[in-house]
């Protein structure tokens, strides 16, 4: 009795699975779908290029900032060394 119930459930599940697979398929994508896909692909490539450019710019700006901070520290040390001599 229990085995027949399990077999019936398996058969029903198999039928539903096969029906679901066949229902959503089409022969080929249409021209509209292909053009949208091409547009999406080119937009993604453009966004990736922009991201790469921005990452490079960020790296450059961080390097510039580090150089400026080092220069500021050097100038402050020089100022601090000159202050006591100028005050005497």
One Martini backbone bead per residue (centre of mass of N, CA, C, O) as a GRO file, in nm:
protein
   88
    1UNK     BB    1   0.060   0.062  -0.023
    2UNK     BB    2   0.304   0.251   0.016
    3UNK     BB    3   0.445   0.201  -0.260
    4UNK     BB    4   0.217   0.314  -0.441
    5UNK     BB    5   0.230   0.603  -0.332
    6UNK     BB    6   0.523   0.660  -0.413
    7UNK     BB    7   0.486   0.606  -0.714
    8UNK     BB    8   0.272   0.822  -0.766
    9UNK     BB    9   0.446   1.064  -0.679
   10UNK     BB   10   0.669   1.021  -0.887
   11UNK     BB   11   0.492   1.045  -1.139
   12UNK     BB   12   0.381   1.328  -1.085
   13UNK     BB   13   0.656   1.469  -1.069
   14UNK     BB   14   0.749   1.394  -1.356
   15UNK     BB   15   0.521   1.532  -1.510
   16UNK     BB   16   0.568   1.818  -1.400
   17UNK     BB   17   0.860   1.845  -1.495
   18UNK     BB   18   0.810   1.804  -1.800
   19UNK     BB   19   0.606   2.034  -1.832
   20UNK     BB   20   0.796   2.266  -1.735
   21UNK     BB   21   1.016   2.235  -1.956
   22UNK     BB   22   0.829   2.271  -2.219
   23UNK     BB   23   0.684   2.552  -2.166
   24UNK     BB   24   0.955   2.760  -2.174
   25UNK     BB   25   1.023   2.688  -2.463
   26UNK     BB   26   1.195   2.791  -2.752
   27UNK     BB   27   1.348   2.796  -3.037
   28UNK     BB   28   1.423   3.115  -3.068
   29UNK     BB   29   1.544   3.408  -3.047
   30UNK     BB   30   1.468   3.714  -3.099
   31UNK     BB   31   1.559   4.019  -3.212
   32UNK     BB   32   1.491   4.168  -2.955
   33UNK     BB   33   1.650   3.986  -2.760
   34UNK     BB   34   1.926   4.022  -2.900
   35UNK     BB   35   1.947   4.329  -2.872
   36UNK     BB   36   1.926   4.335  -2.563
   37UNK     BB   37   2.173   4.161  -2.514
   38UNK     BB   38   2.377   4.348  -2.654
   39UNK     BB   39   2.323   4.594  -2.477
   40UNK     BB   40   2.393   4.461  -2.210
   41UNK     BB   41   2.680   4.381  -2.282
   42UNK     BB   42   2.788   4.667  -2.346
   43UNK     BB   43   2.718   4.788  -2.071
   44UNK     BB   44   2.896   4.599  -1.905
   45UNK     BB   45   3.166   4.668  -2.041
   46UNK     BB   46   3.157   4.969  -1.978
   47UNK     BB   47   3.145   4.939  -1.669
   48UNK     BB   48   3.415   4.787  -1.642
   49UNK     BB   49   3.593   5.008  -1.758
   50UNK     BB   50   3.515   5.228  -1.556
   51UNK     BB   51   3.608   5.075  -1.306
   52UNK     BB   52   3.905   5.055  -1.385
   53UNK     BB   53   3.956   5.358  -1.407
   54UNK     BB   54   3.873   5.429  -1.113
   55UNK     BB   55   4.082   5.253  -0.973
   56UNK     BB   56   4.329   5.395  -1.092
   57UNK     BB   57   4.262   5.677  -0.985
   58UNK     BB   58   4.259   5.603  -0.688
   59UNK     BB   59   4.550   5.509  -0.670
   60UNK     BB   60   4.673   5.778  -0.757
   61UNK     BB   61   4.544   5.956  -0.533
   62UNK     BB   62   4.664   5.800  -0.293
   63UNK     BB   63   4.956   5.857  -0.371
   64UNK     BB   64   4.939   6.164  -0.364
   65UNK     BB   65   4.851   6.184  -0.070
   66UNK     BB   66   5.101   6.051   0.052
   67UNK     BB   67   5.303   6.259  -0.054
   68UNK     BB   68   5.174   6.507   0.085
   69UNK     BB   69   5.199   6.400   0.374
   70UNK     BB   70   5.506   6.375   0.371
   71UNK     BB   71   5.564   6.672   0.307
   72UNK     BB   72   5.421   6.790   0.553
   73UNK     BB   73   5.590   6.651   0.768
   74UNK     BB   74   5.859   6.768   0.680
   75UNK     BB   75   5.776   7.071   0.714
   76UNK     BB   76   5.704   7.054   1.015
   77UNK     BB   77   5.982   6.967   1.112
   78UNK     BB   78   6.129   7.213   1.004
   79UNK     BB   79   5.969   7.421   1.163
   80UNK     BB   80   6.034   7.304   1.448
   81UNK     BB   81   6.348   7.356   1.411
   82UNK     BB   82   6.333   7.673   1.356
   83UNK     BB   83   6.185   7.808   1.592
   84UNK     BB   84   6.403   7.809   1.818
   85UNK     BB   85   6.615   7.975   1.652
   86UNK     BB   86   6.433   8.232   1.604
   87UNK     BB   87   6.375   8.296   1.918
   88UNK     BB   88   6.692   8.369   2.007
   0.00000   0.00000   0.00000
